[in-house]
Structure formats: structure tokens, C-alpha cells
Amino acid sequence: MTQAEIKLCSLLLQEHFGEIVEKIGVHLIRTGSQPLRVIADDTGTSLDQVKKALCVLVQHNLVSYQVHKRGVVEYEAQCSRVLRILRYPRYIYTTKTLYSDTGELIVEELLLNGKLTMSAVVKKVADRLTETMEDGKTMDYAEVSNTFVRLVDTHFVQRCPSVPTTENSDPGPPPPAPTLVINEKDMYLVPKLSLIGKGKRRRSSDEDAAGEPKAKRPKHTTDNKEPIPDDGIYWQANLDRFHQHFRDQAIVSAVANRMDQTSSEIVRTMLRMSEITTSSSAPFTQPLSSNEIFRSLPVGYNISKQVLDQYLTLLADDPLEFVGKSGDSGGGMYVINLHKALASLATATLESVVQERFGSRCARIFRLVLQKKHIEQKQVEDFAMIPAKEAKDMLYKMLSENFMSLQEIPKTPDHAPSRTFYLYTVNILSAARMLLHRCYKSIANLIERRQFETKENKRLLEKSQRVEAIIASMQATGAEDAQLQEIEEMITAPERQQLETLKRNVNKLDASEIQVDETIFLLESYIECTMKRQ
Amino acid sequence: MAGNKGRGRAAYTFNIEAVGFSKGEKLPDVVLKPPPLFPDTDYKPVPLKTGEGEEYMLALKQELRETMRRMPYFIETPEERQDVERYSKRYMKVYKEEWIPDWRRLPREMMPRNKCKKAGPKPKKAKDAGKGTSLTNTADVLKKIEELEKRGDGEKSDEENEEKEGSKEKSKEGDDDDDDDAAEQEEYDEEEQEEENDYINSYFEDGDDFGADSDDNMDEATY
């Protein structure tokens, strides 16, 4: 794990789970797999705090455990999974676009809680939806269950590995830790539950008004007196499926940008048809015949068969090679080259970064070197039609920033520098890795800056929160406008200005984080698929 | 060796043309310090993407951050004692739901170890045990102070402090139950005190005039 990744994980864990969990999590990421006592000793935290932190981390699938010999249980953190916390808003928004509010809340609850049983999810989501509905209306459990089942059918939600049921009693003592197993075919099997009920609206007296202490905390365990029918069957969000969806989205929008809307629809149809048949790490989709594609086109598109064939031929001949022709049966068999598509997208990202950082001339040189694979300095000046001095300057700038590398080709066995060719080349994999590392650093900087800004104005923020609370409570008890006006004036105009600026800055920083995460997704997908190929 | 052919004249071991500098040209200066922390950029970054989706995701992100702070998974760091007890602290506490993990899915060493069945997780137990013993300790202390006044034995207080610390450490490990702990403590205290000196507690009896003439005739010696 690079330092940048560890720093980013530390910031994310601290923001979302608190400092104790952060300390334990970062220690595990740094040092690898360790048993409980060693963690407590090395981090200097008390044993029960370590246990609590580990429970939270395991619940959220950030840490896994394994039983080693002699009964020692070792815990290991998944650094890449911690970095996914950045992407939670994107997952939730995607579900909203596909399955509307109900689906959105289901995925949100699953992400917030790590894993949940189906009955727990349905209950929570129904309650939340009921809150937002008009008075008197409630959300039925059946509707939420239906959406849940649809999410499972399309693999967006999957079952967690569960404790194996032992048929006979063990002769020896129980193992120190359960080995969780999951059967392939059980992963998307929804248990037969009859969840009957409606969402409950929270009574207004129960709501946490700002700072009202309660004499008695309502006990939540008294609600669940009945045994839960699907006890032990936990569900989690299937992040790989979301990533597959994002990848498809990226490919479709790339085709739309390069060609036109119709071709992007054709590609979208092809991808949709291969969703279930192709695994997420395959280099290309299963071959689809032109007839099949024609039959599966969305209803709104009435293009004739010949036009479809023309489009497919165009797509297959495109130098970007998103679509390839693999045979002639059935009117032409076409595949989508997923790995090539990801490589093109990563390359486009690199080109765009070079252009925005160094200018369009540099970008021209970069594209030239990409195209020619290996090129000498003299040739660069000639082909790019840029004066020698500038070309040299730009090449060195890109070289020093590691977008390019030099390849030495010696003429003589003693590698004498005066008799060696030096060729400029772009190694896309290493440039992508370098850029990914920079992205991690960027997001860490963005988060730190946001925390700094918030801390600077902490006093002002608290004051404005108090004023809002006062106004809200006064409005609830019915106050005149003059009084409300007076309270609002407690915040002076310059302070209001300061608050506005703070809000704008924080929003900008947050939005930047989300967009850098999109780049991270593309680069990570490309690196992953290239590593698999090798 | 071969590199000294120039006899002091600057000569490159490779063809300088290949790298792009013409012969005899002034080379750029050597950089002697690290690059600046905030370098000037010739090209300003592109503005951020805006749109319905982006705005929704932004709002989601901020909400998620707030929500996760209030979930039971967010473990607050115990604060150090502040110099002044703030009144508002009592009313600004965030009440969190209790979360109990599914113990069947976790290694056995994660479970809180308690002798009798209690629903709460371990640290809460330890805190209660600590509080319990400290309360009984205060009661003990008051009792001991009364006895001390009667006997006027100054060394006792040090021993008591040691005892108190010993009992607090025990409660931090939290292996025992509150009541057992406190009961054990009390018995232990009495035994300790009994063993301390050779005199039985009831040996010294207050005379009838012990408290009565303490105010008058202080200068007269008592025989």
C-alpha cells in the first residue's frame, strides 16, 4: 500500500467511523494480518476498544479474519474496500436512476450498515419512506420487498457468506472463529419470507430536538419479540456489479461522443444482453449475432436491419476497436472488446490530463508518441511540426513528470552514451499508475482542506446552528415575524457572508472529490484488467 | 581513465545532440532547492461538472457524512476532563442507538467476557464496574475517614489510597461483576484494617467526657 493510499484510508476512516476505528484500521492496513493481542499492544489501545473497533470494521466488510494454526485468529484489512467509501454517493445515485427512491434507500441502508437481514432492510426503508409521504399514507412492506427482490435478481445486492450449519454436534470444542462459506447458487437466492406490515411514522415526541435529554431511552429490543424468520441470512451491496454498470456507462457515453446516439444505443443493447452471460473480468463479451441485436433493440428505435448492419460495420471498423467482428454466422457475430475499451478510456484520460496541465501542443506531442510507440527526439520535432527548442522543453517536462519514459537502444555492447539511441515512449500502464497515485494524493488534499476550512469556522457554524434551532423551536410554538427577525439578526451581515463563502468552498471541495473518484474508477479498472491479462 | 581525455576540458561522454542541446549551448541552471509548494500553473483547471446528478450526489455525500457520525458504528473518543463543566454539554449529547453485533459471525474472542449474562458490550460494562466501585469507594472512604478521626492514625490514608488504586485497576480489567467486586473490596478493607495494628477495634472506648469538655479547659492537661 502506498503512503498516499494509507493517508487517504486514514482520513476516510476517521471521518466516517471515528478516531479509534481509524487507528486500528490504519495499523492493520500498514502491517498486514495480525492477531488481536498484537494489535492492542502495538497501537497502545485497550483490549475492549480494539474489540469494538474490529467488530465495526468486520461488520462493514473492511476487515476479514482467518483462523491460523494453533487457533490464532488473524485480522486483515482490505485497503481497496476502504477507498470505496468515496464512491458511496455514486452507488446510491445509480440505484436511484434505475430503481427510484425505494431502491435508493435499500442500497443506502445496506451501505450504511455494512450488512443487514432482509427483514431489517425492509422495515427500515418502509419507515423512512413513510416519513416522507403525506400524512395518513404509509409504505407497504410488500412494495419494498419487491424492489429488494428485483435488486437481487439483477445482482446489485448479494448474500453475505454465512455460518455453516453443523449437522452433528462437534466432538471437540467449537472453533475459535466461524469459517463463513457461500455457495455460488445461493448468492442470489431470496428466502421465502412473507413480510406483512406497513411503515411506521416516527412520533414527533420521539424526534431528537436539538438537545432535549430524555428521561428514558426507548428500548429497541422490545419491538422484536417475535423470532426473525430470516435470522442469519445477511445481505450486502454487490460493489462489483455496480462497477460493471459504471464501466458500461462509460463505454456507451464514449461511443456516443465519438459517433452518434444511435450507435451508442446499439452498444448499450449489446452490453445489456451480455450482462448476465459475461463475467465482469472477461476481456470481451459473448459473441452476439446481428439478428439477436436487432430483436433486442429498445422499442422506440425503429431502424431497419440494413441500417443496423451498417452501424455495426462502422463500429467494427473504427480504429478504437470497441466493437469487433468475430464471425459471419447469423448475419455477423459481434463482440465488445471490454479490455480494449478500458485501455482507450484510460489513454483518453491521460491525454486529457496532459492537455490540461501542459497545453495543447504538449498533448499533440503526447498523442504522437503514443501513436508511434517509440520515437527519437529529432523525429518528434519533424512529425509534430513544433520548433525544436519548444519540443525539447515539452518532452523534458513530460519526462520529468513521468508521463513518458526513455528507452535506450545501444549500438555497441558497451552502452556508450554517444553511440546509443534514446527513444521516447509512453508506457500506458505505468503512466496510469502514476496518475492514480496522484489522484489519491489529490483527494487526501481535498479532504484535509475541507476539514481545515470547517475547523476554522467552527465557532461561526455552531452559532448559526444554534440560531436555526432557536428559530425552528420558536416557529413550532408560534412566534411573530418580528421576533423571528430579531433572532435572525443575531447573525450579522459579514458573518452571513462568511458562512456563504464557507458553504461554497465546502461544496466545491466535495464536488471535486466526487469527480476525482470517477477518474480513479477508470484508472483502477484499466489497471485491474491489464494485470489480469498478464 | 577514458573520461579524462579532455584534460580538464568539459566533455560529455555521450552525444549531446541526441538529447537535444546544440554544442556549446548554455545548459539550464542546476536546481538547488525542492520545487515550490504551490507552483504557478500556466493553465487553470477546467470548471467542475454541474448538473442534476452531480448536485444530487453532492447533497448525498454531505448527508451521508452526517448520518454516519450519528450511527452506532461511529465510536467517539473519550474526551479528557474539561476544566469547567459546561451546562450545554448535557443538552447537546447525541443519543445513539445501541448496536449489538451478531456474535455467531465473529470470532469467539470478540465477545465480552462476563460471568453473569449481561446484554451490554464490554466497554460499557467496564465503565459501569468502574463507576460502581468508585461510588462504593467514596462510601468506604467516608467511613474510613470517620474511623480515622476517632483513632487519629495518619498512615492509614496512604494505605487506603493504594487500596483504592488497586481496586480501580481491578475494575478496569473488568473481569468481575460490580457487586462481587464491591463486596470483596469491603471485606478486604475490614480485614486489612484489622490486621494492621495489634489492638482490637473495640479496645479503645470513648470516655463519657470525651466530646463534652473539649471546648473548655483546653490548657489543663488531662491525666
Contacts between the chains, C-beta under 8 A, distances in Angstrom:
chain1	res1	chain2	res2	distance
A	15	B	65	6.4
A	15	B	68	7.9
A	16	B	65	7.1
A	16	B	68	4.6
A	16	B	69	7.9
A	16	B	74	7.3
A	17	B	68	7.3
A	17	B	73	6.0
A	17	B	74	5.7
A	17	B	75	6.8
A	18	B	74	4.9
A	18	B	75	4.4
A	18	B	76	6.1
A	18	B	77	6.6
A	19	B	77	4.8
A	20	B	75	4.8
A	20	B	77	6.2
A	21	B	73	7.8
A	21	B	75	5.7
A	36	B	109	5.8
A	48	B	112	7.3
A	48	B	121	7.9
A	48	B	122	4.3
A	48	B	123	4.5
A	48	B	126	6.2
A	48	B	174	7.4
A	49	B	75	7.7
A	49	B	123	6.5
A	51	B	109	7.8
A	51	B	110	5.3
A	51	B	112	7.7
A	51	B	122	6.5
A	52	B	75	6.1
A	52	B	121	6.6
A	52	B	122	7.6
A	52	B	123	6.2
A	53	B	75	6.5
A	54	B	110	6.6
A	55	B	101	4.8
A	55	B	106	6.5
A	55	B	110	6.0
A	56	B	73	4.7
A	56	B	75	6.7
A	58	B	101	7.8
A	58	B	105	7.9
A	58	B	106	6.3
A	59	B	73	7.0
A	59	B	101	6.0
A	60	B	73	7.0
A	65	B	106	7.9
A	65	B	107	5.7
A	67	B	107	7.7
A	73	B	107	4.5
A	73	B	109	6.4
A	88	B	60	7.9
A	88	B	61	7.7
A	88	B	64	5.9
A	89	B	57	4.3
A	89	B	58	7.7
A	89	B	60	4.2
A	89	B	61	4.4
A	89	B	64	6.5
A	90	B	57	6.3
A	92	B	60	5.7
A	92	B	64	8.0
A	93	B	53	6.3
A	93	B	56	5.8
A	93	B	57	5.0
A	93	B	60	6.4
A	96	B	56	7.6
A	97	B	53	7.9
A	108	B	64	7.9
A	112	B	64	7.5
A	112	B	67	6.5
A	112	B	68	6.7
A	112	B	71	6.5
A	113	B	71	7.8
A	113	B	73	7.9
A	114	B	73	7.8
A	162	B	105	7.9
A	163	B	104	5.3
A	163	B	105	6.2
A	174	B	108	7.2
A	176	B	107	5.7
A	176	B	108	5.4
A	176	B	109	6.7
A	177	B	106	7.4
A	177	B	107	3.4
A	177	B	108	6.7
A	177	B	109	7.9
A	178	B	104	6.7
A	178	B	105	6.4
A	178	B	106	7.9
A	178	B	107	7.7
A	180	B	105	6.9
A	208	B	94	7.7
A	208	B	95	6.5
A	210	B	92	7.8
A	211	B	88	7.4
A	211	B	91	3.5
A	211	B	92	5.0
A	211	B	93	7.9
A	212	B	91	7.1
A	213	B	90	6.6
A	213	B	91	6.3
A	213	B	93	7.3
A	214	B	95	6.9
A	217	B	95	6.6
A	220	B	97	6.4
A	220	B	98	7.1
A	221	B	119	7.8
A	232	B	102	7.6
A	232	B	104	7.0
A	234	B	102	7.8
A	234	B	105	7.8
A	356	B	43	6.0
A	356	B	45	6.7
A	356	B	46	6.2
A	357	B	41	7.6
A	357	B	43	6.4
A	358	B	43	7.4
A	359	B	42	7.1
A	359	B	43	6.3
A	377	B	18	7.0
A	377	B	19	7.1
A	377	B	20	5.2
A	388	B	20	7.1
A	392	B	20	4.0
A	392	B	21	7.9
A	395	B	20	7.7
A	416	B	13	7.2
A	416	B	14	7.1
A	417	B	12	7.6
A	417	B	13	5.3
A	417	B	14	2.5
A	417	B	15	7.1
A	417	B	18	8.0
A	418	B	12	7.7
A	418	B	13	6.8
A	418	B	14	4.5
A	418	B	15	4.1
A	418	B	18	7.7
A	419	B	15	7.7
A	420	B	14	7.0
A	420	B	18	7.6
A	421	B	18	7.6
A	422	B	18	5.7
A	422	B	19	6.8
A	507	B	58	6.2
A	508	B	48	6.9
A	510	B	58	5.5
A	510	B	61	5.5
A	510	B	62	6.4
A	511	B	48	5.1
A	511	B	49	7.9
A	511	B	54	6.4
A	511	B	58	5.3
A	512	B	48	6.3
A	513	B	61	7.6
A	514	B	54	7.1
A	514	B	57	5.5
A	514	B	58	6.8
A	514	B	61	6.5
A	515	B	48	6.2
A	515	B	49	6.2
A	515	B	54	8.0
